[in-house]
Every structure is written in structure tokens, then in C-alpha cells.
Amino acid sequence: MATARRLVIIDTGYGGYQYEEAAAARLGAALDVFDGDRHDRAGKIAFAQGAEGVFVRWTEIDAAFLDGAPSVRAVVRYGVG
């Protein structure tokens, strides 16, 4: 049985994620938003496990992060400004 595609937002701060959810839906992917503490790096790594893509604003994505979430194939740095 195939696993659904999954994208995650690990840095929050916006009023909503309807645009991101719509884009994910067009790709046939689920979008999950991390609701833990902003500085919980280990929690973010655990949350990203099984995801194909990660949306970040300020979290550093380094080799250790990717080693902890080996399914991640895309990292998107996004924000306003």
C-alpha cells in the first residue's frame, strides 16, 4: 500500500496556511504544521520524519537535520520581505 505524500511546515508565525494547503492538495500531498516550541530542534526533526518536503523560515537545515529526516527531498525557505 502506498504512503500518502507529506509536506511539513516547521516554522510557523502566519495567520493561516490556506495557500500552502491548496498547493499541497494540487500535488496530492498532505500538509502538516508543527505546533511545538520554536526552539525545539529535536521535535522538528522528529516531525519532519516521513515528509518529502519541509517549509522553513528560520530553522537551520544542516546535515544532522537531514540525517534525522532522511525522507526529505526538498527544503523551501519562505517568508515575506
Backbone as a chain_set.jsonl record, in Angstrom:
{"seq": "MATARRLVIIDTGYGGYQYEEAAAARLGAALDVFDGDRHDRAGKIAFAQGAEGVFVRWTEIDAAFLDGAPSVRAVVRYGVG", "coords": {"N": [[0.846, -1.188, 0.0], [0.603, 2.18, -0.87], [2.143, 5.053, 0.577], [0.799, 8.168, 1.562], [1.798, 11.278, 0.15], [3.693, 13.724, 1.915], [4.042, 16.956, 3.203], [5.656, 19.353, 5.267], [5.352, 22.127, 7.492], [7.638, 23.668, 9.439], [8.295, 25.956, 10.757], [6.352, 28.315, 12.121], [4.032, 31.103, 12.284], [2.418, 32.606, 10.739], [-0.9, 33.794, 9.983], [-2.524, 31.897, 8.849], [-2.637, 28.983, 6.716], [-3.741, 28.501, 4.234], [-3.065, 28.886, 1.531], [-0.743, 27.388, 1.218], [-1.79, 24.893, 1.874], [-3.574, 24.53, -0.253], [-1.79, 24.413, -2.425], [-0.342, 22.102, -1.74], [-2.393, 20.218, -1.862], [-2.935, 20.23, -4.612], [-0.749, 18.841, -5.454], [-1.298, 16.403, -4.507], [-0.635, 15.912, -1.89], [-0.399, 15.717, 1.686], [-0.489, 18.335, 4.112], [1.191, 19.219, 6.951], [1.425, 21.038, 10.001], [3.855, 22.052, 12.239], [3.395, 22.343, 15.657], [4.865, 22.757, 17.884], [7.361, 24.032, 20.194], [9.219, 26.87, 19.148], [12.004, 26.667, 19.336], [12.549, 23.988, 19.517], [14.423, 21.903, 18.249], [14.973, 19.114, 18.054], [12.362, 18.132, 18.192], [11.322, 19.188, 15.84], [12.847, 17.831, 13.928], [11.981, 15.213, 14.402], [9.281, 15.554, 13.724], [9.499, 16.062, 11.009], [10.152, 13.619, 9.965], [9.426, 11.218, 7.558], [8.352, 13.043, 5.831], [8.316, 14.525, 2.564], [8.936, 17.084, 1.838], [10.002, 20.176, 3.339], [9.013, 23.173, 4.784], [10.539, 26.107, 5.784], [11.363, 28.894, 7.938], [13.251, 30.001, 9.71], [14.666, 27.931, 10.905], [17.672, 26.117, 10.995], [18.719, 24.026, 8.48], [20.654, 21.439, 8.313], [23.256, 18.949, 7.769], [22.904, 17.176, 9.915], [20.213, 17.537, 10.561], [19.003, 16.596, 8.185], [19.961, 13.971, 8.202], [18.476, 12.992, 10.302], [15.952, 13.051, 9.262], [15.531, 11.422, 6.81], [13.82, 11.105, 4.613], [13.261, 13.544, 3.508], [13.267, 15.505, 0.651], [13.152, 18.001, -0.385], [13.768, 21.331, 0.584], [12.274, 24.245, 1.516], [12.795, 27.565, 1.82], [10.978, 30.077, 3.071], [9.128, 33.171, 3.212], [8.222, 36.548, 4.042], [9.406, 39.509, 2.678]], "CA": [[0.0, 0.0, 0.0], [1.408, 3.394, -0.989], [2.002, 6.06, 1.614], [0.459, 9.493, 1.035], [2.869, 12.274, 0.164], [3.552, 14.601, 3.076], [4.851, 18.158, 3.313], [5.504, 19.909, 6.61], [5.809, 23.47, 7.836], [8.201, 23.533, 10.782], [8.388, 27.289, 11.362], [5.05, 28.948, 11.977], [4.021, 32.531, 12.53], [1.446, 33.252, 9.872], [-2.269, 33.668, 10.451], [-3.151, 30.72, 8.256], [-1.827, 28.27, 5.724], [-4.656, 28.048, 3.188], [-2.388, 28.854, 0.227], [0.144, 26.231, 1.251], [-2.644, 23.697, 1.833], [-4.085, 24.384, -1.623], [-0.68, 23.966, -3.273], [-0.071, 20.708, -1.393], [-3.501, 19.406, -2.38], [-2.74, 20.082, -6.061], [0.298, 17.828, -5.627], [-1.751, 15.156, -3.9], [0.118, 15.748, -0.64], [-0.917, 16.252, 2.948], [0.341, 19.387, 4.693], [1.123, 19.228, 8.406], [2.075, 22.2, 10.585], [4.464, 21.804, 13.548], [2.844, 23.265, 16.649], [5.719, 22.735, 19.061], [8.151, 25.21, 20.523], [10.061, 27.393, 18.065], [13.405, 26.276, 19.521], [12.614, 22.534, 19.706], [15.04, 21.329, 17.052], [14.746, 17.658, 18.034], [10.958, 17.931, 17.873], [11.145, 19.492, 14.419], [13.428, 16.721, 13.171], [11.055, 14.08, 14.54], [8.075, 15.903, 12.981], [9.808, 16.001, 9.58], [10.349, 12.24, 9.52], [8.381, 10.752, 6.659], [7.943, 14.112, 4.918], [9.127, 14.713, 1.359], [9.342, 18.481, 1.76], [9.959, 20.939, 4.58], [8.977, 24.623, 4.655], [11.186, 26.712, 6.949], [11.599, 30.336, 7.957], [14.488, 30.312, 10.434], [15.362, 26.731, 11.373], [18.826, 25.705, 10.189], [18.638, 22.67, 7.94], [22.024, 21.015, 8.052], [23.4, 17.506, 7.55], [22.332, 16.458, 11.057], [18.762, 17.565, 10.401], [18.641, 15.695, 7.089], [20.213, 12.6, 8.649], [17.366, 12.623, 11.174], [14.72, 13.003, 8.47], [16.096, 11.051, 5.501], [12.833, 11.132, 3.52], [13.152, 14.908, 2.986], [13.882, 15.696, -0.67], [13.121, 19.431, -0.733], [13.7, 22.286, 1.681], [11.831, 25.52, 0.983], [12.937, 28.7, 2.738], [9.999, 31.039, 2.592], [8.748, 34.234, 4.114], [7.88, 37.826, 3.454], [10.427, 40.531, 2.885]], "C": [[0.886, 1.245, 0.0], [1.105, 4.363, 0.152], [1.69, 7.396, 0.959], [1.67, 10.403, 1.114], [2.603, 13.242, 1.301], [4.541, 15.748, 2.99], [4.629, 18.723, 4.702], [6.011, 21.344, 6.671], [6.343, 23.37, 9.255], [8.427, 24.863, 11.481], [7.088, 28.023, 11.082], [5.154, 30.456, 12.196], [3.066, 33.3, 11.64], [0.042, 32.991, 10.403], [-2.997, 32.444, 9.924], [-2.261, 30.145, 7.18], [-2.686, 27.766, 4.571], [-3.99, 27.981, 1.82], [-1.454, 27.649, 0.143], [-0.652, 24.933, 1.174], [-3.186, 23.459, 0.429], [-2.993, 23.883, -2.561], [-0.353, 22.504, -3.003], [-1.149, 19.797, -1.968], [-3.373, 19.192, -3.887], [-1.669, 19.038, -6.376], [-0.119, 16.463, -5.088], [-1.059, 14.87, -2.589], [-0.666, 16.295, 0.544], [0.035, 17.338, 3.424], [0.113, 19.388, 6.19], [1.934, 20.394, 8.939], [2.556, 21.854, 11.991], [3.916, 22.818, 14.537], [3.641, 23.269, 17.948], [6.457, 24.048, 19.26], [9.09, 25.586, 19.378], [11.505, 26.884, 18.143], [13.592, 24.768, 19.704], [13.128, 21.849, 18.444], [14.789, 19.825, 16.952], [13.297, 17.338, 17.688], [10.668, 18.18, 16.405], [11.706, 18.373, 13.548], [12.494, 15.522, 13.217], [9.793, 14.32, 13.72], [8.293, 15.763, 11.473], [10.023, 14.58, 9.071], [9.154, 11.783, 8.699], [7.898, 11.8, 5.665], [8.869, 14.157, 3.71], [9.668, 16.133, 1.259], [9.133, 19.195, 3.072], [9.967, 22.428, 4.233], [9.552, 25.224, 5.932], [11.235, 28.222, 6.803], [12.945, 30.632, 8.597], [15.257, 29.09, 10.92], [16.508, 26.387, 10.429], [18.641, 24.246, 9.77], [20.052, 22.283, 7.518], [22.056, 19.5, 7.875], [22.774, 16.702, 8.686], [20.806, 16.424, 10.97], [18.342, 16.554, 9.331], [18.93, 14.234, 7.417], [19.077, 12.091, 9.516], [16.034, 12.503, 10.464], [15.093, 12.658, 7.028], [15.101, 11.042, 4.34], [12.736, 12.501, 2.857], [13.947, 15.04, 1.695], [13.936, 17.165, -1.073], [12.996, 20.249, 0.543], [13.366, 23.637, 1.06], [11.968, 26.576, 2.072], [11.962, 29.742, 2.235], [9.653, 32.049, 3.663], [8.42, 35.492, 3.327], [9.023, 38.805, 3.708], [11.703, 40.273, 2.134]], "O": [[1.821, 1.341, 0.796], [-0.028, 4.473, 0.621], [2.254, 7.722, -0.086], [2.472, 10.305, 2.042], [1.454, 13.549, 1.619], [5.728, 15.543, 2.735], [3.539, 18.593, 5.26], [6.969, 21.717, 5.993], [5.601, 23.029, 10.176], [8.72, 24.892, 12.676], [6.768, 28.315, 9.93], [6.253, 31.004, 12.28], [2.925, 34.516, 11.777], [-0.169, 32.065, 11.187], [-3.989, 32.01, 10.51], [-1.261, 30.745, 6.787], [-2.395, 26.719, 3.993], [-4.318, 27.103, 1.023], [-1.388, 26.975, -0.885], [-0.247, 23.987, 0.498], [-3.25, 22.318, -0.03], [-3.246, 23.02, -3.402], [-0.112, 21.743, -3.94], [-0.847, 18.728, -2.5], [-3.665, 18.107, -4.388], [-1.688, 18.425, -7.443], [0.624, 15.488, -5.202], [-0.907, 13.71, -2.209], [-1.48, 17.209, 0.411], [1.236, 17.267, 3.166], [-1.018, 19.539, 6.652], [2.998, 20.713, 8.409], [1.771, 21.419, 12.833], [3.966, 24.022, 14.286], [3.156, 23.725, 18.984], [6.2, 25.038, 18.575], [9.677, 24.721, 18.728], [12.15, 26.693, 17.112], [14.696, 24.322, 20.018], [12.353, 21.287, 17.67], [14.433, 19.322, 15.886], [13.031, 16.375, 16.968], [9.867, 17.473, 15.793], [11.101, 18.008, 12.54], [12.241, 14.886, 12.194], [9.283, 13.396, 13.086], [7.375, 15.386, 10.745], [10.072, 14.363, 7.86], [8.006, 11.95, 9.11], [7.126, 11.488, 4.758], [10.06, 13.863, 3.817], [10.725, 16.363, 0.671], [8.216, 18.877, 3.829], [10.824, 22.89, 3.48], [9.111, 24.894, 7.033], [11.161, 28.76, 5.698], [13.708, 31.442, 8.071], [16.416, 29.222, 11.316], [16.333, 26.368, 9.211], [18.435, 23.362, 10.601], [20.566, 22.746, 6.499], [21.012, 18.849, 7.835], [22.175, 15.654, 8.442], [20.183, 15.405, 11.269], [17.433, 15.753, 9.55], [18.213, 13.348, 6.954], [18.744, 10.906, 9.48], [15.09, 11.921, 10.999], [14.985, 13.498, 6.134], [15.519, 10.976, 3.184], [12.189, 12.616, 1.761], [15.137, 14.73, 1.647], [14.672, 17.537, -1.987], [12.234, 19.916, 1.451], [14.084, 24.119, 0.184], [11.328, 26.486, 3.121], [12.091, 30.238, 1.115], [9.855, 31.818, 4.855], [8.354, 35.479, 2.098], [9.535, 38.905, 4.823], [12.643, 41.062, 2.225]]}, "num_chains": 1, "name": "protein.A"}
